[in-house]
Structures are given as C-alpha cells and as structure tokens.
Amino acid sequence: MPNREFLETYPLYRKFNFKVPESMNRMATPAIHMYCRNCDSVQTFNSEMEHDIGRIEGDVTLFMYICTSCKNFERFFMIKFDFASNYMMKVGQEPPWDITLDRNLEKMLGERADYYKKGIICESQSYGIAAFAYYRRIVEEIIDELLTEIEGLLTGKEKELYAEALEKTRQTTITQEKIELVKDLLPPILRPNGMNPLSTLHSILSQGLHGETDEQCIELAMNVREILLFLVNQVTTGKVAVRHFTESMRKLLDKKSK
C-alpha cells in the first residue's frame, strides 16, 4: 500500500495512481490511524496481510487491519489493482465511512445537517458532482449566519469595519459577493499561516458545477467540506475563548475594585 492517505481518506472507486508491483511481497502495508469502536477513540491499526500471497493478478485483494490497542476491532479494505493503467482503487470498505457529525457543526448546520450527511455519502461513492452540490448548497444557506458569528470575534476598529461590510452583505443574495465583501477582514484566528479560508472557499465556489468531472469535483467537494469544518470549529472555539476571557477579566477587576 503506498501511503496512509489512500486507506484513511480515499472514497470508493477513486483512482490512486500507483506503480503496481508484481508480488505482494514487494508491497508495504503501513500502519493507519482510524476510529476504533471498541476503544471509542482514534487508534493505530496494523495490517494482518499475509505477505506470501505471491503475484497480483489484477483481481480484488482483501486487506485486513486490526487495532493495536484492543487487538480485536478490525477494518477491511477491498482493493482492486490495474496493471495497464497503473492505479488502484478501493471497491469495498468495512466499516463504511462514518457520517456522524461534530456537535458544533451539527448545531451550526441545524436542519441542513441532512445535506451534509448526504454529501458525505455521495463522497464515499465518488459521486463528486452530487457531493459538491450538497456542500455548496450548505455554504450558500449558512453564509449569513457564519458571517454574523465571525463579527463576535472582533473588537475595536476591526469590528467597526467588519460591521460596515456585514451590512453590505445583507443587500445581496449572491454568496460570492458576500464573501468578497468580508474575506479580507477576518481575524487572525481564521487566517492560519496567513491563508484565507473564506477567499479559498470563494474561489472554489466560483468554479461552479458545470464542466467538471466526478473525479475533479471529489477534490473540490473535499476542500469545501474541510474549509467549512475549519471555519465553524474556529468560530465556535473562538467565541467560547472570548467569553471565558471576558468572564475571567470581570472577576479580576471586581476583586481589584473591592
């Protein structure tokens, strides 16, 4: 197996370019890090693959992984190898992709959480266009709430500038225009390493659904989902941190005044 990413994150039927060896003895089977139901946490899984299988004939091969912690919970991957085109793909996986949502994300999405789950299901089957459509619809429907939440992370002049831009966003129904108005006013907590997630999201959305293949849309859908997750988690975490800071400062100032 070439790397962990393929097993941990690739959906079914998505091709992974790979020089297929003639023998299983020449194929590495790296450890992976995935959720274990028995341990109820992410654990390391090691391969139980027998390396004396011999030649790969292009058929589907079953790879078995077991949790190194409980030594009981197993994960199975059915991998198809293609010599002619030098790629492999997962054609089966047990347990399947988990569609359980993070609590903060589910609260933020509300009734749109169902769209998110359907997007993950489409992604797991490499229906990239359908997944991208679900994620884009979510972004379009929650953008106003997300932008309003971001305002609570700002103070002083930055908050005033953002409030002005936020008011302008309410005058348009076009998602790209809303993002364009505020994307350069984000607080540092939403700009890791100087990168702007809203700007990136704007760029991805601008590419649209037309003229892209399922394979191309899968990559776009994953990007939209991951950026959306980052924004929601950072906004939620940031607001909690601000609240705790304010409460702590009040207690110290009250004690000092007494």
PyRosetta script that sets phi, psi and omega in degrees:
from pyrosetta import init, pose_from_sequence

init()
pose = pose_from_sequence("MPNREFLETYPLYRKFNFKVPESMNRMATPAIHMYCRNCDSVQTFNSEMEHDIGRIEGDVTLFMYICTSCKNFERFFMIKFDFASNYMMKVGQEPPWDITLDRNLEKMLGERADYYKKGIICESQSYGIAAFAYYRRIVEEIIDELLTEIEGLLTGKEKELYAEALEKTRQTTITQEKIELVKDLLPPILRPNGMNPLSTLHSILSQGLHGETDEQCIELAMNVREILLFLVNQVTTGKVAVRHFTESMRKLLDKKSK")
pose.set_psi(1, 130.8)
pose.set_omega(1, -172.8)
pose.set_phi(2, -68.4)
pose.set_psi(2, -41.6)
pose.set_omega(2, 179.2)
pose.set_phi(3, -162.3)
pose.set_psi(3, 173.7)
pose.set_omega(3, -177.7)
pose.set_phi(4, -69.2)
pose.set_psi(4, -34.8)
pose.set_omega(4, -174.3)
pose.set_phi(5, -54.8)
pose.set_psi(5, -41.8)
pose.set_omega(5, -178.2)
pose.set_phi(6, -58.0)
pose.set_psi(6, -49.4)
pose.set_omega(6, -178.3)
pose.set_phi(7, -73.4)
pose.set_psi(7, -39.7)
pose.set_omega(7, -173.5)
pose.set_phi(8, -76.9)
pose.set_psi(8, -36.5)
pose.set_omega(8, -169.6)
pose.set_phi(9, -123.7)
pose.set_psi(9, -19.5)
pose.set_omega(9, -175.9)
pose.set_phi(10, -71.8)
pose.set_psi(10, 135.6)
pose.set_omega(10, 175.9)
pose.set_phi(11, -77.7)
pose.set_psi(11, 172.0)
pose.set_omega(11, 176.7)
pose.set_phi(12, -64.0)
pose.set_psi(12, 144.3)
pose.set_omega(12, 172.6)
pose.set_phi(13, 70.0)
pose.set_psi(13, 7.3)
pose.set_omega(13, 174.1)
pose.set_phi(14, -88.9)
pose.set_psi(14, 124.7)
pose.set_omega(14, -175.6)
pose.set_phi(15, -72.0)
pose.set_psi(15, 139.0)
pose.set_omega(15, 175.7)
pose.set_phi(16, -119.8)
pose.set_psi(16, 110.9)
pose.set_omega(16, -178.8)
pose.set_phi(17, -64.1)
pose.set_psi(17, 127.2)
pose.set_omega(17, -169.6)
pose.set_phi(18, -163.4)
pose.set_psi(18, 131.3)
pose.set_omega(18, 176.7)
pose.set_phi(19, -73.8)
pose.set_psi(19, 104.5)
pose.set_omega(19, -174.5)
pose.set_phi(20, -73.4)
pose.set_psi(20, 121.6)
pose.set_omega(20, 178.2)
pose.set_phi(21, -75.1)
pose.set_psi(21, 161.0)
pose.set_omega(21, 179.7)
pose.set_phi(22, -76.6)
pose.set_psi(22, -25.7)
pose.set_omega(22, -175.1)
pose.set_phi(23, -129.6)
pose.set_psi(23, 145.0)
pose.set_omega(23, 176.1)
pose.set_phi(24, -63.4)
pose.set_psi(24, -24.9)
pose.set_omega(24, -178.9)
pose.set_phi(25, -64.2)
pose.set_psi(25, -20.1)
pose.set_omega(25, -178.7)
pose.set_phi(26, -97.3)
pose.set_psi(26, 4.1)
pose.set_omega(26, -176.0)
pose.set_phi(27, -104.6)
pose.set_psi(27, 124.7)
pose.set_omega(27, 177.4)
pose.set_phi(28, -77.0)
pose.set_psi(28, 146.2)
pose.set_omega(28, 176.9)
pose.set_phi(29, -125.4)
pose.set_psi(29, 84.8)
pose.set_omega(29, -174.7)
pose.set_phi(30, -68.8)
pose.set_psi(30, 157.4)
pose.set_omega(30, 174.9)
pose.set_phi(31, -67.6)
pose.set_psi(31, 149.9)
pose.set_omega(31, 178.1)
pose.set_phi(32, -124.0)
pose.set_psi(32, 161.5)
pose.set_omega(32, 179.8)
pose.set_phi(33, -122.3)
pose.set_psi(33, 108.7)
pose.set_omega(33, -177.5)
pose.set_phi(34, -143.6)
pose.set_psi(34, 170.9)
pose.set_omega(34, -175.9)
pose.set_phi(35, -72.0)
pose.set_psi(35, 135.3)
pose.set_omega(35, 175.6)
pose.set_phi(36, -110.2)
pose.set_psi(36, 123.6)
pose.set_omega(36, -178.9)
pose.set_phi(37, -67.1)
pose.set_psi(37, -35.1)
pose.set_omega(37, -179.7)
pose.set_phi(38, -68.3)
pose.set_psi(38, -42.8)
pose.set_omega(38, -178.3)
pose.set_phi(39, -84.5)
pose.set_psi(39, -16.1)
pose.set_omega(39, -177.4)
pose.set_phi(40, 56.3)
pose.set_psi(40, 42.1)
pose.set_omega(40, 179.0)
pose.set_phi(41, -165.3)
pose.set_psi(41, 167.6)
pose.set_omega(41, 176.5)
pose.set_phi(42, -74.6)
pose.set_psi(42, 129.9)
pose.set_omega(42, -177.9)
pose.set_phi(43, -133.2)
pose.set_psi(43, 167.7)
pose.set_omega(43, 175.1)
pose.set_phi(44, -84.7)
pose.set_psi(44, 134.4)
pose.set_omega(44, 176.3)
pose.set_phi(45, -116.9)
pose.set_psi(45, 134.6)
pose.set_omega(45, 175.8)
pose.set_phi(46, -109.7)
pose.set_psi(46, 152.3)
pose.set_omega(46, -177.9)
pose.set_phi(47, -73.3)
pose.set_psi(47, 141.6)
pose.set_omega(47, 172.3)
pose.set_phi(48, -105.8)
pose.set_psi(48, 18.4)
pose.set_omega(48, -175.5)
pose.set_phi(49, -67.0)
pose.set_psi(49, 133.7)
pose.set_omega(49, 174.6)
pose.set_phi(50, -82.3)
pose.set_psi(50, 125.6)
pose.set_omega(50, -174.7)
pose.set_phi(51, -89.2)
pose.set_psi(51, 9.1)
pose.set_omega(51, 178.3)
pose.set_phi(52, -106.4)
pose.set_psi(52, 22.7)
pose.set_omega(52, -180.0)
pose.set_phi(53, -66.6)
pose.set_psi(53, -33.1)
pose.set_omega(53, 177.4)
pose.set_phi(54, 97.6)
pose.set_psi(54, -143.5)
pose.set_omega(54, -174.0)
pose.set_phi(55, -68.5)
pose.set_psi(55, 148.0)
pose.set_omega(55, 172.6)
pose.set_phi(56, -94.0)
pose.set_psi(56, 123.0)
pose.set_omega(56, -176.0)
pose.set_phi(57, -100.8)
pose.set_psi(57, 11.2)
pose.set_omega(57, 178.5)
pose.set_phi(58, 90.4)
pose.set_psi(58, -1.1)
pose.set_omega(58, 178.6)
pose.set_phi(59, -83.6)
pose.set_psi(59, 179.6)
pose.set_omega(59, 177.3)
pose.set_phi(60, -78.0)
pose.set_psi(60, 132.2)
pose.set_omega(60, 179.9)
pose.set_phi(61, -116.9)
pose.set_psi(61, 135.9)
pose.set_omega(61, 180.0)
pose.set_phi(62, -90.8)
pose.set_psi(62, 125.1)
pose.set_omega(62, 175.5)
pose.set_phi(63, -109.2)
pose.set_psi(63, 130.6)
pose.set_omega(63, -178.0)
pose.set_phi(64, -114.8)
pose.set_psi(64, 134.2)
pose.set_omega(64, 178.4)
pose.set_phi(65, -127.4)
pose.set_psi(65, 142.7)
pose.set_omega(65, -179.4)
pose.set_phi(66, -126.7)
pose.set_psi(66, 143.8)
pose.set_omega(66, 179.8)
pose.set_phi(67, -65.3)
pose.set_psi(67, 130.2)
pose.set_omega(67, -178.9)
pose.set_phi(68, -78.2)
pose.set_psi(68, -13.2)
pose.set_omega(68, -179.5)
pose.set_phi(69, -85.2)
pose.set_psi(69, -61.4)
pose.set_omega(69, -178.2)
pose.set_phi(70, -86.1)
pose.set_psi(70, -16.2)
pose.set_omega(70, -179.7)
pose.set_phi(71, 55.3)
pose.set_psi(71, 31.5)
pose.set_omega(71, -178.1)
pose.set_phi(72, -136.0)
pose.set_psi(72, -46.0)
pose.set_omega(72, -176.3)
pose.set_phi(73, -72.9)
pose.set_psi(73, 130.9)
pose.set_omega(73, -175.8)
pose.set_phi(74, -118.7)
pose.set_psi(74, 151.6)
pose.set_omega(74, 172.3)
pose.set_phi(75, -124.4)
pose.set_psi(75, 140.2)
pose.set_omega(75, -176.8)
pose.set_phi(76, -122.7)
pose.set_psi(76, 137.6)
pose.set_omega(76, 177.8)
pose.set_phi(77, -130.2)
pose.set_psi(77, 126.3)
pose.set_omega(77, 175.8)
pose.set_phi(78, -99.7)
pose.set_psi(78, 115.3)
pose.set_omega(78, -173.6)
pose.set_phi(79, -112.7)
pose.set_psi(79, 130.3)
pose.set_omega(79, 175.7)
pose.set_phi(80, -105.0)
pose.set_psi(80, 131.4)
pose.set_omega(80, -179.7)
pose.set_phi(81, -107.3)
pose.set_psi(81, 140.7)
pose.set_omega(81, 178.1)
pose.set_phi(82, -124.4)
pose.set_psi(82, 109.7)
pose.set_omega(82, -178.5)
pose.set_phi(83, -68.8)
pose.set_psi(83, -43.9)
pose.set_omega(83, -173.5)
pose.set_phi(84, -60.1)
pose.set_psi(84, -44.1)
pose.set_omega(84, -176.3)
pose.set_phi(85, -100.8)
pose.set_psi(85, -2.6)
pose.set_omega(85, -180.0)
pose.set_phi(86, 53.6)
pose.set_psi(86, 62.0)
pose.set_omega(86, 173.3)
pose.set_phi(87, -148.7)
pose.set_psi(87, 166.5)
pose.set_omega(87, 172.0)
pose.set_phi(88, -137.8)
pose.set_psi(88, 161.9)
pose.set_omega(88, 178.8)
pose.set_phi(89, -151.4)
pose.set_psi(89, 151.4)
pose.set_omega(89, 173.6)
pose.set_phi(90, -80.8)
pose.set_psi(90, 130.7)
pose.set_omega(90, 176.5)
pose.set_phi(91, -115.2)
pose.set_psi(91, 0.1)
pose.set_omega(91, 177.0)
pose.set_phi(92, -164.9)
pose.set_psi(92, 150.3)
pose.set_omega(92, -179.4)
pose.set_phi(93, -157.2)
pose.set_psi(93, 132.7)
pose.set_omega(93, 178.8)
pose.set_phi(94, -141.4)
pose.set_psi(94, 123.7)
pose.set_omega(94, -1.6)
pose.set_phi(95, -66.4)
pose.set_psi(95, 155.2)
pose.set_omega(95, 178.0)
pose.set_phi(96, -72.6)
pose.set_psi(96, 177.0)
pose.set_omega(96, 177.3)
pose.set_phi(97, -54.3)
pose.set_psi(97, 138.9)
pose.set_omega(97, 178.3)
pose.set_phi(98, -85.9)
pose.set_psi(98, 128.6)
pose.set_omega(98, 179.8)
pose.set_phi(99, -107.8)
pose.set_psi(99, 16.2)
pose.set_omega(99, 176.7)
pose.set_phi(100, -67.1)
pose.set_psi(100, 134.0)
pose.set_omega(100, -176.1)
pose.set_phi(101, -96.0)
pose.set_psi(101, 147.5)
pose.set_omega(101, 169.8)
pose.set_phi(102, -61.1)
pose.set_psi(102, 140.1)
pose.set_omega(102, -176.0)
pose.set_phi(103, -59.3)
pose.set_psi(103, -41.4)
pose.set_omega(103, 179.3)
pose.set_phi(104, -63.5)
pose.set_psi(104, -42.0)
pose.set_omega(104, -179.9)
pose.set_phi(105, -66.4)
pose.set_psi(105, -43.4)
pose.set_omega(105, -179.2)
pose.set_phi(106, -62.9)
pose.set_psi(106, -38.3)
pose.set_omega(106, 178.5)
pose.set_phi(107, -66.2)
pose.set_psi(107, -41.7)
pose.set_omega(107, -179.3)
pose.set_phi(108, -67.7)
pose.set_psi(108, -39.5)
pose.set_omega(108, -177.0)
pose.set_phi(109, -75.4)
pose.set_psi(109, -32.1)
pose.set_omega(109, -179.4)
pose.set_phi(110, 60.4)
pose.set_psi(110, -127.5)
pose.set_omega(110, -178.3)
pose.set_phi(111, -68.7)
pose.set_psi(111, -11.6)
pose.set_omega(111, 179.8)
pose.set_phi(112, -85.9)
pose.set_psi(112, -1.9)
pose.set_omega(112, 178.7)
pose.set_phi(113, -59.4)
pose.set_psi(113, -30.3)
pose.set_omega(113, 178.8)
pose.set_phi(114, -64.6)
pose.set_psi(114, -36.7)
pose.set_omega(114, 176.4)
pose.set_phi(115, -61.8)
pose.set_psi(115, -41.5)
pose.set_omega(115, -177.9)
pose.set_phi(116, -63.0)
pose.set_psi(116, -44.5)
pose.set_omega(116, 179.3)
pose.set_phi(117, -63.1)
pose.set_psi(117, -40.9)
pose.set_omega(117, 178.7)
pose.set_phi(118, -65.7)
pose.set_psi(118, -34.9)
pose.set_omega(118, 176.8)
pose.set_phi(119, -63.5)
pose.set_psi(119, -41.8)
pose.set_omega(119, 179.0)
pose.set_phi(120, -64.6)
pose.set_psi(120, -41.0)
pose.set_omega(120, 178.8)
pose.set_phi(121, -62.1)
pose.set_psi(121, -44.2)
pose.set_omega(121, 177.7)
pose.set_phi(122, -62.2)
pose.set_psi(122, -41.0)
pose.set_omega(122, 178.8)
pose.set_phi(123, -61.2)
pose.set_psi(123, -42.0)
pose.set_omega(123, -177.0)
pose.set_phi(124, -63.1)
pose.set_psi(124, -22.8)
pose.set_omega(124, 179.5)
pose.set_phi(125, -103.3)
pose.set_psi(125, 7.8)
pose.set_omega(125, -178.8)
pose.set_phi(126, 65.1)
pose.set_psi(126, 27.5)
pose.set_omega(126, 171.8)
pose.set_phi(127, -86.5)
pose.set_psi(127, 76.1)
pose.set_omega(127, -171.2)
pose.set_phi(128, -62.9)
pose.set_psi(128, -42.2)
pose.set_omega(128, -178.3)
pose.set_phi(129, -63.2)
pose.set_psi(129, -43.9)
pose.set_omega(129, 180.0)
pose.set_phi(130, -65.6)
pose.set_psi(130, -43.0)
pose.set_omega(130, 179.6)
pose.set_phi(131, -62.6)
pose.set_psi(131, -43.9)
pose.set_omega(131, -179.1)
pose.set_phi(132, -63.1)
pose.set_psi(132, -37.4)
pose.set_omega(132, 179.4)
pose.set_phi(133, -63.5)
pose.set_psi(133, -42.7)
pose.set_omega(133, 178.8)
pose.set_phi(134, -63.7)
pose.set_psi(134, -45.8)
pose.set_omega(134, -177.8)
pose.set_phi(135, -66.9)
pose.set_psi(135, -38.5)
pose.set_omega(135, 179.7)
pose.set_phi(136, -66.6)
pose.set_psi(136, -37.1)
pose.set_omega(136, 178.4)
pose.set_phi(137, -63.7)
pose.set_psi(137, -39.4)
pose.set_omega(137, 178.3)
pose.set_phi(138, -61.9)
pose.set_psi(138, -48.1)
pose.set_omega(138, -179.3)
pose.set_phi(139, -58.7)
pose.set_psi(139, -43.3)
pose.set_omega(139, -178.9)
pose.set_phi(140, -64.5)
pose.set_psi(140, -33.7)
pose.set_omega(140, -176.1)
pose.set_phi(141, -85.4)
pose.set_psi(141, -24.9)
pose.set_omega(141, -177.8)
pose.set_phi(142, -104.6)
pose.set_psi(142, -0.5)
pose.set_omega(142, -173.3)
pose.set_phi(143, -57.9)
pose.set_psi(143, -40.0)
pose.set_omega(143, -179.3)
pose.set_phi(144, -63.4)
pose.set_psi(144, -43.1)
pose.set_omega(144, 179.4)
pose.set_phi(145, -65.5)
pose.set_psi(145, -41.7)
pose.set_omega(145, -178.8)
pose.set_phi(146, -63.8)
pose.set_psi(146, -45.3)
pose.set_omega(146, -179.5)
pose.set_phi(147, -64.6)
pose.set_psi(147, -36.6)
pose.set_omega(147, 178.1)
pose.set_phi(148, -66.4)
pose.set_psi(148, -40.5)
pose.set_omega(148, 179.1)
pose.set_phi(149, -63.4)
pose.set_psi(149, -37.5)
pose.set_omega(149, -178.7)
pose.set_phi(150, -61.4)
pose.set_psi(150, -33.5)
pose.set_omega(150, -178.6)
pose.set_phi(151, -56.6)
pose.set_psi(151, -33.3)
pose.set_omega(151, -178.7)
pose.set_phi(152, -68.6)
pose.set_psi(152, -9.3)
pose.set_omega(152, 179.6)
pose.set_phi(153, -93.0)
pose.set_psi(153, -5.4)
pose.set_omega(153, -174.9)
pose.set_phi(154, -105.9)
pose.set_psi(154, 158.7)
pose.set_omega(154, 176.7)
pose.set_phi(155, -140.9)
pose.set_psi(155, 165.4)
pose.set_omega(155, 173.8)
pose.set_phi(156, 58.9)
pose.set_psi(156, -139.9)
pose.set_omega(156, -176.5)
pose.set_phi(157, -62.0)
pose.set_psi(157, -37.8)
pose.set_omega(157, 179.5)
pose.set_phi(158, -60.1)
pose.set_psi(158, -39.4)
pose.set_omega(158, 179.7)
pose.set_phi(159, -67.8)
pose.set_psi(159, -37.5)
pose.set_omega(159, 178.9)
pose.set_phi(160, -63.7)
pose.set_psi(160, -44.8)
pose.set_omega(160, 179.6)
pose.set_phi(161, -63.9)
pose.set_psi(161, -41.5)
pose.set_omega(161, -179.9)
pose.set_phi(162, -65.5)
pose.set_psi(162, -41.1)
pose.set_omega(162, -179.6)
pose.set_phi(163, -61.1)
pose.set_psi(163, -37.6)
pose.set_omega(163, 178.0)
pose.set_phi(164, -65.5)
pose.set_psi(164, -44.7)
pose.set_omega(164, 179.5)
pose.set_phi(165, -66.9)
pose.set_psi(165, -37.7)
pose.set_omega(165, -180.0)
pose.set_phi(166, -62.3)
pose.set_psi(166, -38.9)
pose.set_omega(166, 178.8)
pose.set_phi(167, -63.3)
pose.set_psi(167, -36.9)
pose.set_omega(167, 178.2)
pose.set_phi(168, -67.8)
pose.set_psi(168, -31.6)
pose.set_omega(168, 179.7)
pose.set_phi(169, -64.6)
pose.set_psi(169, -25.8)
pose.set_omega(169, -178.6)
pose.set_phi(170, -76.7)
pose.set_psi(170, -5.7)
pose.set_omega(170, 179.9)
pose.set_phi(171, -96.7)
pose.set_psi(171, 1.3)
pose.set_omega(171, 177.8)
pose.set_phi(172, -133.1)
pose.set_psi(172, 152.0)
pose.set_omega(172, 178.0)
pose.set_phi(173, -106.9)
pose.set_psi(173, 2.8)
pose.set_omega(173, -177.2)
pose.set_phi(174, -91.3)
pose.set_psi(174, 119.2)
pose.set_omega(174, -175.7)
pose.set_phi(175, -56.9)
pose.set_psi(175, -46.2)
pose.set_omega(175, -178.5)
pose.set_phi(176, -58.3)
pose.set_psi(176, -38.7)
pose.set_omega(176, 179.7)
pose.set_phi(177, -68.9)
pose.set_psi(177, -37.9)
pose.set_omega(177, 178.0)
pose.set_phi(178, -61.0)
pose.set_psi(178, -47.1)
pose.set_omega(178, -179.0)
pose.set_phi(179, -65.2)
pose.set_psi(179, -40.5)
pose.set_omega(179, -179.3)
pose.set_phi(180, -60.1)
pose.set_psi(180, -35.2)
pose.set_omega(180, -177.3)
pose.set_phi(181, -69.3)
pose.set_psi(181, -31.7)
pose.set_omega(181, -173.3)
pose.set_phi(182, -116.3)
pose.set_psi(182, -8.7)
pose.set_omega(182, -170.2)
pose.set_phi(183, -60.3)
pose.set_psi(183, -27.3)
pose.set_omega(183, -179.6)
pose.set_phi(184, -90.9)
pose.set_psi(184, 4.2)
pose.set_omega(184, -178.0)
pose.set_phi(185, -111.6)
pose.set_psi(185, 12.4)
pose.set_omega(185, -177.6)
pose.set_phi(186, -68.8)
pose.set_psi(186, 146.9)
pose.set_omega(186, 176.1)
pose.set_phi(187, -72.1)
pose.set_psi(187, 160.4)
pose.set_omega(187, -178.2)
pose.set_phi(188, -54.3)
pose.set_psi(188, -32.8)
pose.set_omega(188, -177.9)
pose.set_phi(189, -61.8)
pose.set_psi(189, -22.9)
pose.set_omega(189, 179.5)
pose.set_phi(190, -103.0)
pose.set_psi(190, 13.6)
pose.set_omega(190, 179.3)
pose.set_phi(191, -130.0)
pose.set_psi(191, 65.5)
pose.set_omega(191, -179.5)
pose.set_phi(192, -61.9)
pose.set_psi(192, 129.3)
pose.set_omega(192, -179.8)
pose.set_phi(193, 55.2)
pose.set_psi(193, 29.8)
pose.set_omega(193, 177.9)
pose.set_phi(194, 78.8)
pose.set_psi(194, -0.7)
pose.set_omega(194, -179.2)
pose.set_phi(195, -82.5)
pose.set_psi(195, 146.9)
pose.set_omega(195, -175.8)
pose.set_phi(196, -111.7)
pose.set_psi(196, 102.6)
pose.set_omega(196, -176.9)
pose.set_phi(197, -64.6)
pose.set_psi(197, -34.7)
pose.set_omega(197, 179.3)
pose.set_phi(198, -67.5)
pose.set_psi(198, -38.1)
pose.set_omega(198, 178.4)
pose.set_phi(199, -64.8)
pose.set_psi(199, -41.7)
pose.set_omega(199, 178.2)
pose.set_phi(200, -64.8)
pose.set_psi(200, -42.9)
pose.set_omega(200, 178.6)
pose.set_phi(201, -60.6)
pose.set_psi(201, -41.5)
pose.set_omega(201, 178.5)
pose.set_phi(202, -60.1)
pose.set_psi(202, -42.7)
pose.set_omega(202, -178.7)
pose.set_phi(203, -65.0)
pose.set_psi(203, -42.9)
pose.set_omega(203, -179.8)
pose.set_phi(204, -64.0)
pose.set_psi(204, -45.3)
pose.set_omega(204, -179.7)
pose.set_phi(205, -63.0)
pose.set_psi(205, -34.1)
pose.set_omega(205, -177.9)
pose.set_phi(206, -66.3)
pose.set_psi(206, -23.6)
pose.set_omega(206, -180.0)
pose.set_phi(207, -70.2)
pose.set_psi(207, -24.8)
pose.set_omega(207, 174.5)
pose.set_phi(208, 71.3)
pose.set_psi(208, -179.1)
pose.set_omega(208, -177.8)
pose.set_phi(209, -96.4)
pose.set_psi(209, -13.8)
pose.set_omega(209, -172.8)
pose.set_phi(210, -83.6)
pose.set_psi(210, 136.6)
pose.set_omega(210, 174.1)
pose.set_phi(211, 83.0)
pose.set_psi(211, 3.0)
pose.set_omega(211, 179.6)
pose.set_phi(212, -104.8)
pose.set_psi(212, 147.0)
pose.set_omega(212, 177.4)
pose.set_phi(213, -82.7)
pose.set_psi(213, 167.9)
pose.set_omega(213, 176.1)
pose.set_phi(214, -59.0)
pose.set_psi(214, -41.0)
pose.set_omega(214, -177.8)
pose.set_phi(215, -65.2)
pose.set_psi(215, -40.5)
pose.set_omega(215, 178.1)
pose.set_phi(216, -68.1)
pose.set_psi(216, -39.4)
pose.set_omega(216, -179.0)
pose.set_phi(217, -69.8)
pose.set_psi(217, -28.1)
pose.set_omega(217, 177.7)
pose.set_phi(218, -59.2)
pose.set_psi(218, -44.2)
pose.set_omega(218, -179.8)
pose.set_phi(219, -66.9)
pose.set_psi(219, -39.2)
pose.set_omega(219, 177.7)
pose.set_phi(220, -66.3)
pose.set_psi(220, -42.2)
pose.set_omega(220, -179.1)
pose.set_phi(221, -62.3)
pose.set_psi(221, -41.8)
pose.set_omega(221, 178.8)
pose.set_phi(222, -62.7)
pose.set_psi(222, -40.4)
pose.set_omega(222, 179.4)
pose.set_phi(223, -64.7)
pose.set_psi(223, -45.4)
pose.set_omega(223, 178.9)
pose.set_phi(224, -59.3)
pose.set_psi(224, -46.0)
pose.set_omega(224, -177.6)
pose.set_phi(225, -63.5)
pose.set_psi(225, -44.9)
pose.set_omega(225, -177.4)
pose.set_phi(226, -68.3)
pose.set_psi(226, -38.7)
pose.set_omega(226, 177.8)
pose.set_phi(227, -67.4)
pose.set_psi(227, -40.1)
pose.set_omega(227, 178.0)
pose.set_phi(228, -62.0)
pose.set_psi(228, -43.4)
pose.set_omega(228, 177.5)
pose.set_phi(229, -60.4)
pose.set_psi(229, -45.4)
pose.set_omega(229, -179.8)
pose.set_phi(230, -59.8)
pose.set_psi(230, -48.6)
pose.set_omega(230, -177.5)
pose.set_phi(231, -60.8)
pose.set_psi(231, -47.8)
pose.set_omega(231, -178.1)
pose.set_phi(232, -63.3)
pose.set_psi(232, -44.8)
pose.set_omega(232, -178.7)
pose.set_phi(233, -66.5)
pose.set_psi(233, -41.4)
pose.set_omega(233, -179.2)
pose.set_phi(234, -68.8)
pose.set_psi(234, -40.3)
pose.set_omega(234, 178.5)
pose.set_phi(235, -63.5)
pose.set_psi(235, -45.7)
pose.set_omega(235, -179.3)
pose.set_phi(236, -64.1)
pose.set_psi(236, -47.9)
pose.set_omega(236, 179.9)
pose.set_phi(237, -63.3)
pose.set_psi(237, -41.6)
pose.set_omega(237, -179.4)
pose.set_phi(238, -62.9)
pose.set_psi(238, -41.8)
pose.set_omega(238, -179.8)
pose.set_phi(239, -66.4)
pose.set_psi(239, -37.7)
pose.set_omega(239, 177.4)
pose.set_phi(240, -65.0)
pose.set_psi(240, -42.6)
pose.set_omega(240, 179.9)
pose.set_phi(241, -63.6)
pose.set_psi(241, -41.6)
pose.set_omega(241, 178.4)
pose.set_phi(242, -62.9)
pose.set_psi(242, -42.0)
pose.set_omega(242, -179.7)
pose.set_phi(243, -63.9)
pose.set_psi(243, -44.8)
pose.set_omega(243, 179.9)
pose.set_phi(244, -64.1)
pose.set_psi(244, -39.6)
pose.set_omega(244, 178.8)
pose.set_phi(245, -63.0)
pose.set_psi(245, -45.6)
pose.set_omega(245, -179.6)
pose.set_phi(246, -61.6)
pose.set_psi(246, -44.4)
pose.set_omega(246, 179.9)
pose.set_phi(247, -63.3)
pose.set_psi(247, -41.9)
pose.set_omega(247, -180.0)
pose.set_phi(248, -65.9)
pose.set_psi(248, -41.5)
pose.set_omega(248, 178.9)
pose.set_phi(249, -63.1)
pose.set_psi(249, -40.7)
pose.set_omega(249, 179.3)
pose.set_phi(250, -61.2)
pose.set_psi(250, -43.0)
pose.set_omega(250, -179.3)
pose.set_phi(251, -63.5)
pose.set_psi(251, -42.6)
pose.set_omega(251, 179.5)
pose.set_phi(252, -66.4)
pose.set_psi(252, -41.5)
pose.set_omega(252, -179.2)
pose.set_phi(253, -68.0)
pose.set_psi(253, -37.6)
pose.set_omega(253, 178.1)
pose.set_phi(254, -63.8)
pose.set_psi(254, -42.8)
pose.set_omega(254, -179.6)
pose.set_phi(255, -65.8)
pose.set_psi(255, -38.8)
pose.set_omega(255, -179.8)
pose.set_phi(256, -65.8)
pose.set_psi(256, -40.4)
pose.set_omega(256, -179.3)
pose.set_phi(257, -66.2)
pose.set_psi(257, -29.9)
pose.set_omega(257, -179.8)
pose.set_phi(258, -76.7)
pose.dump_pdb("model.pdb")
